């Protein structure tokens, strides 16, 4: 009988505690903002694949929200990390206060990057960090910062392989590749099929032929007529 009274008393105490415990009206599910890539997974932007006529370009640094989705736009703040940033402030433009759009789980920070000769000689870095505010907390530690690597360095792309050398473009040179990009409008062809590459190379060859017929042949840095280095027949 005594044991029964003890269980009853414990139940009454627990019941009273539950009745007293209430969630305050200001308590809502948390929401977190973070970059889509880890800090260690550097985002890369290169002007290489853009024609030389492009003097500025706006990149989008991707974000995501985790948790309770808002029904209105929410402001968030990002800051530049000085000790990790090497790009000259005159070469980029961005707002440190932005809006995460209502109803979206993914968004991005627009950053305008200006083209500059220095980017042809070295890579520069822009390091960003998200800040907590009253509407959003920052997410996982490894996703709170994002490093952006920026350059205009030229290199032989993957698609310019041995078959492309032998049947289409001939031996790779930096000048030939930059000229190709200016003529075609892009050099990012890694995901393009060989038939499309064939059409691009033919278009490039026609351009070189027209330049030569006009008395202004395009020359390699060593003085060789670039047209003579193209392997494509026809």
KEKE-3310 file (N, C-alpha, C; in steps of 0.2 Angstrom, whole numbers, plus 5000, padded with zeros to 4 digits):
npx = (5004:5009:5019:5011:5006:5017:5020:5009:5011:5023:5018:5009:5017:5025:5015:5011:5022:5023:5012:5016:5026:5028:5030:5037:5029:5038:5047:5052:5055:5072:5082:5095:5109:5121:5135:5135:5146:5160:5172:5185:5183:5187:5180:5180:5184:5187:5193:5197:5189:5180:5177:5189:5182:5174:5173:5169:5161:5148:5149:5140:5139:5135:5122:5113:5098:5094:5082:5068:5058:5056:5042:5044:5055:5072:5085:5102:5120:5136:5154:5170:5185:5199:5212:5213:5210:5216:5213:5213:5203:5198:5195:5183:5165:5152:5138:5137:5126:5113:5098:5089:5078:5061:5053:5063:5075:5088:5100:5110:5125:5128:5143:5153:5166:5180:5189:5206:5223:5232:5227:5230:5243:5243:5234:5221:5212:5196:5189:5175:5163:5149:5137:5129:5112:5097:5087:5093:5104:5121:5127:5134:5151:5161:5155:5153:5162:5168:5180:5185:5193:5201:5206:5214:5221:5229:5228:5230:5216:5206:5198:5206:5214:5224:5218:5212:5222:5229:5219:5211:5214:5228:5244:5244:5244:5246:5242:5234:5223:5217:5214:5205:5195:5190:5185:5175:5168:5168:5178:5176:5174:5173:5162:5156:5151:5161:5157:5151:5162:5170:5162:5165:5179:5180:5173:5182:5194:5189:5188:5202:5206:5200:5205:5218:5217:5213:5224:5229:5235:5233:5246:5257:5266:5279:5279:5274:5262:5246:5235:5242:5245:5233:5226:5214:5207:5200)
npy = (4994:5006:5008:5010:5023:5031:5030:5036:5049:5053:5053:5064:5075:5075:5078:5090:5097:5096:5104:5117:5119:5128:5133:5148:5162:5168:5159:5150:5138:5135:5143:5141:5148:5145:5142:5133:5125:5118:5127:5122:5118:5126:5139:5142:5154:5158:5170:5165:5157:5167:5178:5191:5203:5204:5213:5213:5203:5195:5184:5171:5166:5152:5149:5141:5138:5131:5122:5131:5138:5154:5166:5177:5189:5189:5198:5196:5196:5197:5196:5202:5193:5199:5194:5183:5187:5192:5199:5215:5228:5236:5228:5221:5220:5221:5219:5219:5217:5207:5199:5185:5176:5174:5158:5151:5138:5138:5151:5165:5174:5189:5194:5205:5204:5212:5213:5211:5215:5209:5197:5188:5184:5179:5171:5177:5180:5179:5180:5175:5177:5172:5180:5179:5184:5192:5184:5173:5160:5156:5141:5125:5124:5122:5127:5140:5149:5155:5153:5161:5158:5167:5171:5174:5165:5156:5139:5123:5115:5101:5095:5097:5086:5072:5067:5079:5087:5080:5078:5090:5104:5105:5108:5113:5130:5144:5157:5153:5146:5157:5165:5157:5156:5170:5170:5160:5162:5155:5144:5133:5118:5105:5097:5095:5087:5078:5081:5094:5101:5099:5107:5120:5121:5121:5133:5142:5139:5145:5158:5161:5159:5169:5180:5179:5180:5193:5200:5201:5190:5179:5177:5166:5167:5165:5170:5161:5157:5155:5148:5139:5129:5122:5107:5102:5095:5103)
npz = (5000:5004:4994:4983:4986:4985:4971:4967:4972:4965:4952:4953:4955:4943:4934:4938:4935:4921:4917:4921:4912:4898:4881:4876:4868:4858:4854:4841:4828:4824:4811:4799:4790:4777:4767:4752:4748:4757:4767:4764:4751:4738:4729:4711:4700:4683:4671:4659:4650:4645:4632:4626:4626:4636:4651:4664:4676:4684:4697:4706:4722:4730:4742:4756:4765:4781:4790:4798:4786:4781:4778:4772:4765:4771:4778:4777:4783:4776:4778:4773:4774:4779:4781:4774:4761:4745:4734:4725:4732:4722:4712:4714:4717:4729:4739:4757:4764:4761:4753:4758:4749:4751:4754:4747:4747:4743:4738:4733:4733:4725:4716:4708:4697:4691:4676:4674:4670:4679:4683:4673:4677:4690:4703:4713:4729:4737:4752:4761:4775:4783:4794:4810:4814:4820:4814:4808:4811:4809:4800:4800:4805:4796:4784:4785:4780:4764:4751:4737:4722:4710:4693:4677:4670:4658:4651:4645:4640:4646:4635:4624:4618:4613:4602:4597:4595:4584:4574:4573:4580:4580:4587:4604:4609:4620:4614:4603:4609:4616:4606:4599:4609:4608:4596:4595:4607:4618:4628:4636:4634:4639:4642:4630:4615:4602:4589:4590:4594:4582:4573:4579:4578:4564:4561:4567:4559:4547:4551:4553:4539:4533:4539:4534:4520:4520:4521:4534:4542:4556:4568:4577:4592:4589:4576:4566:4554:4560:4555:4547:4556:4560:4560:4555:4540:4526)
capx = (5000:5014:5022:5006:5005:5023:5020:5004:5014:5027:5014:5006:5023:5027:5009:5011:5028:5021:5007:5019:5031:5025:5034:5036:5027:5043:5051:5051:5061:5078:5084:5102:5111:5127:5137:5134:5152:5164:5178:5191:5181:5187:5176:5185:5181:5192:5191:5200:5184:5177:5180:5192:5178:5171:5178:5167:5157:5145:5148:5135:5142:5129:5120:5107:5095:5092:5078:5062:5058:5052:5037:5046:5062:5076:5091:5108:5126:5142:5159:5176:5190:5205:5219:5213:5209:5222:5211:5212:5196:5195:5193:5177:5160:5147:5134:5138:5120:5109:5092:5088:5071:5056:5051:5068:5080:5094:5100:5117:5128:5131:5149:5155:5173:5182:5195:5212:5229:5236:5224:5234:5249:5242:5227:5219:5207:5191:5187:5169:5161:5142:5136:5123:5108:5091:5083:5096:5110:5126:5126:5140:5157:5165:5151:5152:5166:5169:5185:5184:5199:5200:5211:5213:5227:5228:5231:5227:5210:5205:5195:5211:5218:5229:5214:5210:5229:5230:5214:5208:5217:5235:5248:5242:5248:5241:5239:5229:5218:5214:5211:5199:5189:5188:5181:5170:5164:5169:5183:5174:5170:5174:5156:5153:5153:5166:5154:5151:5169:5171:5159:5168:5185:5179:5172:5189:5198:5186:5190:5209:5207:5197:5210:5224:5215:5212:5231:5231:5235:5235:5252:5259:5271:5285:5279:5271:5255:5242:5231:5246:5245:5227:5226:5208:5207:5193)
capy = (5000:5012:5009:5013:5030:5034:5031:5041:5056:5055:5055:5071:5080:5075:5081:5098:5100:5097:5109:5123:5120:5131:5136:5155:5163:5170:5153:5147:5133:5139:5142:5142:5150:5143:5141:5126:5122:5119:5131:5119:5117:5133:5140:5145:5158:5160:5173:5162:5155:5172:5182:5197:5209:5204:5216:5212:5197:5194:5177:5169:5162:5149:5148:5137:5138:5124:5123:5134:5142:5160:5167:5184:5190:5190:5201:5193:5199:5193:5200:5200:5191:5203:5190:5178:5190:5195:5203:5222:5230:5240:5223:5217:5225:5217:5221:5215:5215:5204:5196:5178:5176:5170:5152:5147:5135:5140:5157:5166:5181:5191:5197:5208:5204:5216:5209:5216:5211:5206:5191:5184:5182:5176:5170:5181:5176:5183:5176:5178:5174:5174:5182:5178:5190:5190:5180:5167:5158:5152:5134:5121:5128:5121:5130:5147:5153:5152:5156:5161:5159:5171:5172:5174:5161:5151:5132:5118:5112:5093:5093:5098:5080:5070:5067:5085:5089:5076:5079:5096:5110:5105:5108:5118:5136:5149:5162:5149:5145:5163:5167:5152:5159:5176:5169:5156:5165:5151:5138:5128:5113:5098:5093:5096:5081:5079:5084:5101:5103:5099:5113:5126:5121:5123:5140:5145:5139:5149:5165:5162:5159:5176:5185:5178:5183:5200:5202:5202:5184:5179:5174:5164:5172:5164:5172:5156:5158:5151:5144:5133:5124:5119:5100:5100:5096:5105)
capz = (5000:5004:4987:4979:4988:4983:4964:4965:4973:4960:4946:4954:4954:4936:4930:4939:4931:4914:4917:4922:4907:4892:4876:4876:4861:4854:4853:4834:4825:4822:4804:4798:4784:4776:4760:4749:4748:4763:4766:4760:4744:4736:4723:4707:4694:4678:4665:4653:4645:4643:4627:4629:4626:4643:4655:4671:4676:4691:4699:4711:4727:4732:4749:4757:4772:4784:4796:4797:4781:4782:4773:4770:4763:4777:4777:4780:4782:4775:4778:4769:4779:4777:4782:4768:4755:4742:4728:4726:4733:4716:4707:4715:4720:4732:4745:4762:4767:4755:4755:4756:4746:4755:4751:4744:4752:4740:4735:4731:4734:4718:4717:4702:4697:4686:4673:4675:4668:4685:4683:4669:4680:4696:4706:4719:4733:4740:4757:4764:4781:4785:4801:4813:4816:4824:4810:4806:4814:4804:4800:4801:4805:4789:4779:4787:4776:4757:4748:4730:4719:4704:4689:4670:4668:4652:4652:4640:4643:4645:4629:4619:4620:4608:4596:4595:4592:4578:4569:4572:4581:4580:4593:4608:4611:4624:4610:4599:4613:4618:4599:4598:4613:4606:4589:4596:4612:4624:4628:4641:4630:4642:4642:4623:4611:4597:4583:4591:4593:4575:4570:4582:4575:4557:4562:4569:4554:4542:4553:4551:4532:4531:4541:4529:4514:4520:4522:4541:4545:4564:4569:4583:4595:4585:4569:4562:4553:4565:4550:4545:4562:4561:4557:4551:4533:4523)
cpx = (5004:5017:5017:5005:5011:5023:5015:5007:5019:5023:5011:5011:5024:5021:5009:5017:5026:5016:5010:5024:5027:5031:5032:5034:5032:5048:5048:5056:5066:5079:5092:5104:5119:5129:5136:5140:5156:5170:5184:5189:5181:5183:5181:5182:5187:5189:5193:5194:5179:5180:5184:5188:5174:5175:5175:5162:5155:5145:5143:5138:5136:5128:5114:5105:5093:5087:5071:5062:5054:5047:5038:5053:5066:5083:5097:5114:5132:5148:5165:5181:5197:5211:5219:5212:5215:5220:5211:5205:5193:5193:5187:5172:5155:5144:5136:5132:5115:5102:5091:5080:5067:5054:5057:5073:5087:5094:5108:5119:5131:5138:5152:5163:5175:5188:5200:5218:5233:5233:5227:5240:5249:5235:5227:5213:5203:5188:5181:5167:5154:5142:5129:5119:5102:5087:5086:5103:5115:5126:5132:5146:5160:5161:5150:5156:5167:5175:5184:5191:5198:5206:5209:5219:5225:5231:5227:5222:5210:5203:5200:5216:5222:5225:5213:5216:5230:5225:5211:5212:5225:5238:5245:5247:5243:5238:5233:5223:5214:5211:5205:5193:5186:5183:5175:5165:5165:5175:5181:5170:5171:5168:5153:5156:5158:5163:5153:5158:5172:5169:5163:5175:5185:5177:5178:5193:5196:5188:5198:5210:5205:5202:5217:5223:5214:5219:5233:5231:5237:5241:5253:5264:5278:5285:5276:5264:5250:5238:5235:5246:5239:5227:5220:5209:5200:5191)
cpy = (5006:5013:5012:5021:5034:5035:5036:5048:5058:5057:5062:5076:5081:5079:5088:5101:5101:5103:5116:5124:5122:5134:5144:5157:5165:5164:5150:5142:5137:5138:5144:5144:5148:5143:5134:5122:5123:5124:5128:5117:5123:5133:5144:5148:5160:5164:5170:5160:5160:5176:5188:5203:5209:5207:5216:5206:5196:5186:5177:5164:5159:5148:5143:5139:5132:5126:5127:5139:5148:5162:5175:5184:5192:5193:5196:5197:5195:5198:5197:5198:5194:5198:5185:5180:5194:5199:5210:5224:5233:5235:5219:5222:5220:5221:5217:5213:5213:5202:5189:5178:5171:5164:5148:5144:5136:5147:5159:5173:5183:5195:5199:5208:5207:5213:5214:5212:5207:5198:5186:5182:5179:5175:5174:5178:5181:5178:5179:5174:5176:5176:5181:5184:5187:5185:5173:5166:5155:5145:5131:5125:5128:5124:5137:5152:5150:5156:5155:5163:5162:5172:5172:5170:5156:5144:5128:5114:5104:5091:5093:5092:5078:5070:5074:5088:5086:5078:5086:5103:5111:5106:5114:5124:5140:5154:5159:5148:5152:5166:5163:5155:5165:5175:5165:5158:5161:5146:5133:5122:5105:5094:5093:5089:5083:5082:5092:5104:5104:5106:5120:5126:5124:5131:5144:5145:5144:5157:5166:5163:5167:5181:5185:5181:5190:5204:5203:5195:5184:5175:5172:5168:5171:5167:5167:5158:5153:5146:5138:5127:5120:5112:5098:5100:5098:5112)
cpz = (5000:4998:4983:4980:4985:4975:4962:4966:4968:4953:4946:4953:4947:4932:4932:4935:4924:4913:4917:4916:4900:4888:4875:4869:4856:4852:4846:4832:4823:4814:4804:4791:4783:4769:4758:4749:4755:4761:4762:4753:4740:4729:4718:4701:4690:4673:4658:4648:4643:4637:4630:4629:4632:4648:4663:4670:4683:4692:4705:4716:4731:4740:4750:4764:4774:4790:4794:4792:4782:4777:4771:4768:4770:4775:4780:4779:4781:4776:4775:4775:4777:4776:4776:4761:4752:4736:4730:4727:4726:4711:4708:4718:4723:4737:4751:4766:4761:4758:4753:4755:4750:4751:4747:4749:4749:4737:4734:4732:4728:4720:4710:4702:4690:4683:4673:4673:4673:4685:4678:4671:4686:4698:4712:4722:4736:4745:4761:4770:4782:4793:4804:4814:4819:4820:4808:4809:4808:4806:4803:4801:4799:4783:4780:4782:4769:4754:4740:4727:4712:4700:4682:4667:4663:4653:4646:4643:4642:4638:4623:4620:4613:4601:4593:4592:4585:4572:4568:4573:4581:4587:4597:4609:4615:4619:4606:4603:4615:4611:4598:4603:4611:4600:4591:4602:4619:4623:4632:4637:4633:4641:4635:4619:4605:4591:4584:4591:4586:4572:4573:4579:4567:4557:4563:4563:4548:4544:4551:4543:4530:4533:4536:4523:4514:4521:4529:4544:4553:4565:4576:4586:4592:4578:4564:4561:4556:4560:4548:4550:4563:4557:4553:4544:4530:4526)
residu = (UNK:UNK:UNK:UNK:UNK:UNK:UNK:UNK:UNK:UNK:UNK:UNK:UNK:UNK:UNK:UNK:UNK:UNK:UNK:UNK:UNK:UNK:UNK:UNK:UNK:UNK:UNK:UNK:UNK:UNK:UNK:UNK:UNK:UNK:UNK:UNK:UNK:UNK:UNK:UNK:UNK:UNK:UNK:UNK:UNK:UNK:UNK:UNK:UNK:UNK:UNK:UNK:UNK:UNK:UNK:UNK:UNK:UNK:UNK:UNK:UNK:UNK:UNK:UNK:UNK:UNK:UNK:UNK:UNK:UNK:UNK:UNK:UNK:UNK:UNK:UNK:UNK:UNK:UNK:UNK:UNK:UNK:UNK:UNK:UNK:UNK:UNK:UNK:UNK:UNK:UNK:UNK:UNK:UNK:UNK:UNK:UNK:UNK:UNK:UNK:UNK:UNK:UNK:UNK:UNK:UNK:UNK:UNK:UNK:UNK:UNK:UNK:UNK:UNK:UNK:UNK:UNK:UNK:UNK:UNK:UNK:UNK:UNK:UNK:UNK:UNK:UNK:UNK:UNK:UNK:UNK:UNK:UNK:UNK:UNK:UNK:UNK:UNK:UNK:UNK:UNK:UNK:UNK:UNK:UNK:UNK:UNK:UNK:UNK:UNK:UNK:UNK:UNK:UNK:UNK:UNK:UNK:UNK:UNK:UNK:UNK:UNK:UNK:UNK:UNK:UNK:UNK:UNK:UNK:UNK:UNK:UNK:UNK:UNK:UNK:UNK:UNK:UNK:UNK:UNK:UNK:UNK:UNK:UNK:UNK:UNK:UNK:UNK:UNK:UNK:UNK:UNK:UNK:UNK:UNK:UNK:UNK:UNK:UNK:UNK:UNK:UNK:UNK:UNK:UNK:UNK:UNK:UNK:UNK:UNK:UNK:UNK:UNK:UNK:UNK:UNK:UNK:UNK:UNK:UNK:UNK:UNK:UNK:UNK:UNK:UNK:UNK:UNK:UNK:UNK:UNK:UNK:UNK:UNK)
# end
